[in-house]
Amino acid sequence: MFYEIVMIRITPAIAIAERELKEAFLRASGPSGQNVNMAESIS
């Protein structure tokens, strides 16, 4: 079988294979949800 490697181009010389990326999501409830999102991205 042939699997196409999907690359994400960063610059003309740099590309990252999509399979190398990992996504994680966090959902915060309550009145300070937006602050949690900001604090989570900094840490």
Backbone as XML, in Angstrom:
<?xml version="1.0"?>
<chain id="A" units="angstrom">
  <residue number="1" name="MET">
    <atom name="N" x="0.822" y="-1.189" z="0.000"/>
    <atom name="CA" x="0.000" y="0.000" z="0.000"/>
    <atom name="C" x="0.866" y="1.252" z="0.000"/>
  </residue>
  <residue number="2" name="PHE">
    <atom name="N" x="0.347" y="2.295" z="-0.598"/>
    <atom name="CA" x="1.055" y="3.571" z="-0.666"/>
    <atom name="C" x="0.334" y="4.587" z="0.205"/>
  </residue>
  <residue number="3" name="TYR">
    <atom name="N" x="1.069" y="5.179" z="1.142"/>
    <atom name="CA" x="0.517" y="6.241" z="1.990"/>
    <atom name="C" x="1.241" y="7.534" z="1.673"/>
  </residue>
  <residue number="4" name="GLU">
    <atom name="N" x="0.477" y="8.559" z="1.383"/>
    <atom name="CA" x="1.064" y="9.860" z="1.088"/>
    <atom name="C" x="1.431" y="10.557" z="2.393"/>
  </residue>
  <residue number="5" name="ILE">
    <atom name="N" x="2.651" y="11.047" z="2.481"/>
    <atom name="CA" x="3.095" y="11.791" z="3.654"/>
    <atom name="C" x="2.719" y="13.249" z="3.439"/>
  </residue>
  <residue number="6" name="VAL">
    <atom name="N" x="1.853" y="13.761" z="4.301"/>
    <atom name="CA" x="1.398" y="15.139" z="4.204"/>
    <atom name="C" x="2.371" y="16.008" z="4.992"/>
  </residue>
  <residue number="7" name="MET">
    <atom name="N" x="2.959" y="16.980" z="4.313"/>
    <atom name="CA" x="3.932" y="17.869" z="4.933"/>
    <atom name="C" x="3.330" y="19.251" z="5.099"/>
  </residue>
  <residue number="8" name="ILE">
    <atom name="N" x="3.640" y="19.887" z="6.210"/>
    <atom name="CA" x="3.225" y="21.268" z="6.464"/>
    <atom name="C" x="4.453" y="22.138" z="6.263"/>
  </residue>
  <residue number="9" name="ARG">
    <atom name="N" x="4.391" y="23.012" z="5.271"/>
    <atom name="CA" x="5.533" y="23.861" z="4.919"/>
    <atom name="C" x="5.628" y="25.023" z="5.892"/>
  </residue>
  <residue number="10" name="ILE">
    <atom name="N" x="6.782" y="25.177" z="6.535"/>
    <atom name="CA" x="7.038" y="26.278" z="7.459"/>
    <atom name="C" x="7.778" y="27.393" z="6.722"/>
  </residue>
  <residue number="11" name="THR">
    <atom name="N" x="8.868" y="27.044" z="6.075"/>
    <atom name="CA" x="9.646" y="27.941" z="5.216"/>
    <atom name="C" x="10.009" y="27.127" z="3.976"/>
  </residue>
  <residue number="12" name="PRO">
    <atom name="N" x="10.608" y="27.736" z="2.961"/>
    <atom name="CA" x="11.008" y="26.939" z="1.790"/>
    <atom name="C" x="11.955" y="25.779" z="2.134"/>
  </residue>
  <residue number="13" name="ALA">
    <atom name="N" x="12.705" y="25.893" z="3.218"/>
    <atom name="CA" x="13.661" y="24.847" z="3.582"/>
    <atom name="C" x="13.180" y="23.945" z="4.723"/>
  </residue>
  <residue number="14" name="ILE">
    <atom name="N" x="12.081" y="24.302" z="5.382"/>
    <atom name="CA" x="11.626" y="23.553" z="6.553"/>
    <atom name="C" x="10.183" y="23.096" z="6.356"/>
  </residue>
  <residue number="15" name="ALA">
    <atom name="N" x="9.953" y="21.794" z="6.598"/>
    <atom name="CA" x="8.606" y="21.237" z="6.543"/>
    <atom name="C" x="8.475" y="20.206" z="7.656"/>
  </residue>
  <residue number="16" name="ILE">
    <atom name="N" x="7.260" y="20.073" z="8.188"/>
    <atom name="CA" x="6.985" y="19.130" z="9.265"/>
    <atom name="C" x="5.944" y="18.142" z="8.756"/>
  </residue>
  <residue number="17" name="ALA">
    <atom name="N" x="6.192" y="16.860" z="8.990"/>
    <atom name="CA" x="5.211" y="15.837" z="8.627"/>
    <atom name="C" x="3.995" y="15.974" z="9.542"/>
  </residue>
  <residue number="18" name="GLU">
    <atom name="N" x="2.818" y="15.961" z="8.947"/>
    <atom name="CA" x="1.596" y="16.136" z="9.720"/>
    <atom name="C" x="1.466" y="15.057" z="10.794"/>
  </residue>
  <residue number="19" name="ARG">
    <atom name="N" x="1.921" y="13.865" z="10.526"/>
    <atom name="CA" x="1.814" y="12.772" z="11.508"/>
    <atom name="C" x="2.690" y="13.004" z="12.744"/>
  </residue>
  <residue number="20" name="GLU">
    <atom name="N" x="3.631" y="13.960" z="12.673"/>
    <atom name="CA" x="4.491" y="14.276" z="13.810"/>
    <atom name="C" x="3.821" y="15.221" z="14.807"/>
  </residue>
  <residue number="21" name="LEU">
    <atom name="N" x="2.703" y="15.817" z="14.428"/>
    <atom name="CA" x="2.019" y="16.783" z="15.284"/>
    <atom name="C" x="1.004" y="16.098" z="16.185"/>
  </residue>
  <residue number="22" name="LYS">
    <atom name="N" x="0.830" y="16.652" z="17.364"/>
    <atom name="CA" x="-0.166" y="16.162" z="18.312"/>
    <atom name="C" x="-0.986" y="17.356" z="18.780"/>
  </residue>
  <residue number="23" name="GLU">
    <atom name="N" x="-2.301" y="17.218" z="18.748"/>
    <atom name="CA" x="-3.185" y="18.281" z="19.210"/>
    <atom name="C" x="-3.807" y="17.887" z="20.533"/>
  </residue>
  <residue number="24" name="ALA">
    <atom name="N" x="-3.914" y="18.853" z="21.415"/>
    <atom name="CA" x="-4.582" y="18.638" z="22.697"/>
    <atom name="C" x="-5.460" y="19.844" z="22.984"/>
  </residue>
  <residue number="25" name="PHE">
    <atom name="N" x="-6.647" y="19.591" z="23.503"/>
    <atom name="CA" x="-7.597" y="20.660" z="23.761"/>
    <atom name="C" x="-8.010" y="20.638" z="25.222"/>
  </residue>
  <residue number="26" name="LEU">
    <atom name="N" x="-8.245" y="21.809" z="25.760"/>
    <atom name="CA" x="-8.682" y="21.962" z="27.136"/>
    <atom name="C" x="-9.870" y="22.909" z="27.145"/>
  </residue>
  <residue number="27" name="ARG">
    <atom name="N" x="-10.920" y="22.503" z="27.793"/>
    <atom name="CA" x="-12.087" y="23.367" z="27.884"/>
    <atom name="C" x="-12.309" y="23.730" z="29.344"/>
  </residue>
  <residue number="28" name="ALA">
    <atom name="N" x="-12.397" y="25.002" z="29.597"/>
    <atom name="CA" x="-12.621" y="25.481" z="30.961"/>
    <atom name="C" x="-14.027" y="26.067" z="31.048"/>
  </residue>
  <residue number="29" name="SER">
    <atom name="N" x="-14.735" y="25.695" z="32.092"/>
    <atom name="CA" x="-16.068" y="26.254" z="32.293"/>
    <atom name="C" x="-15.999" y="27.329" z="33.372"/>
  </residue>
  <residue number="30" name="GLY">
    <atom name="N" x="-17.051" y="28.083" z="33.478"/>
    <atom name="CA" x="-17.101" y="29.108" z="34.510"/>
    <atom name="C" x="-16.738" y="30.480" z="33.999"/>
  </residue>
  <residue number="31" name="PRO">
    <atom name="N" x="-16.750" y="31.475" z="34.873"/>
    <atom name="CA" x="-16.577" y="32.869" z="34.469"/>
    <atom name="C" x="-15.157" y="33.225" z="34.009"/>
  </residue>
  <residue number="32" name="SER">
    <atom name="N" x="-14.151" y="32.434" z="34.367"/>
    <atom name="CA" x="-12.784" y="32.813" z="33.972"/>
    <atom name="C" x="-12.240" y="31.899" z="32.877"/>
  </residue>
  <residue number="33" name="GLY">
    <atom name="N" x="-13.104" y="31.368" z="32.043"/>
    <atom name="CA" x="-12.693" y="30.444" z="30.984"/>
    <atom name="C" x="-11.664" y="31.032" z="30.028"/>
  </residue>
  <residue number="34" name="GLN">
    <atom name="N" x="-11.826" y="32.287" z="29.641"/>
    <atom name="CA" x="-10.877" y="32.893" z="28.710"/>
    <atom name="C" x="-9.509" y="33.037" z="29.366"/>
  </residue>
  <residue number="35" name="ASN">
    <atom name="N" x="-9.449" y="33.354" z="30.638"/>
    <atom name="CA" x="-8.177" y="33.481" z="31.339"/>
    <atom name="C" x="-7.464" y="32.137" z="31.402"/>
  </residue>
  <residue number="36" name="VAL">
    <atom name="N" x="-8.189" y="31.052" z="31.579"/>
    <atom name="CA" x="-7.596" y="29.714" z="31.612"/>
    <atom name="C" x="-6.950" y="29.409" z="30.270"/>
  </residue>
  <residue number="37" name="ASN">
    <atom name="N" x="-7.649" y="29.726" z="29.189"/>
    <atom name="CA" x="-7.095" y="29.478" z="27.853"/>
    <atom name="C" x="-5.778" y="30.222" z="27.672"/>
  </residue>
  <residue number="38" name="MET">
    <atom name="N" x="-5.694" y="31.475" z="28.130"/>
    <atom name="CA" x="-4.472" y="32.258" z="28.005"/>
    <atom name="C" x="-3.380" y="31.660" z="28.890"/>
  </residue>
  <residue number="39" name="ALA">
    <atom name="N" x="-3.709" y="31.316" z="30.115"/>
    <atom name="CA" x="-2.711" y="30.761" z="31.035"/>
    <atom name="C" x="-2.216" y="29.412" z="30.555"/>
  </residue>
  <residue number="40" name="GLU">
    <atom name="N" x="-3.066" y="28.594" z="29.983"/>
    <atom name="CA" x="-2.666" y="27.274" z="29.510"/>
    <atom name="C" x="-1.698" y="27.375" z="28.335"/>
  </residue>
  <residue number="41" name="SER">
    <atom name="N" x="-1.883" y="28.355" z="27.449"/>
    <atom name="CA" x="-0.991" y="28.491" z="26.291"/>
    <atom name="C" x="0.385" y="28.996" z="26.694"/>
  </residue>
  <residue number="42" name="ILE">
    <atom name="N" x="0.509" y="29.668" z="27.829"/>
    <atom name="CA" x="1.805" y="30.195" z="28.286"/>
    <atom name="C" x="2.633" y="29.106" z="28.944"/>
  </residue>
  <residue number="43" name="SER">
    <atom name="N" x="1.998" y="28.198" z="29.665"/>
    <atom name="CA" x="2.737" y="27.179" z="30.409"/>
    <atom name="C" x="3.310" y="26.084" z="29.552"/>
  </residue>
</chain>
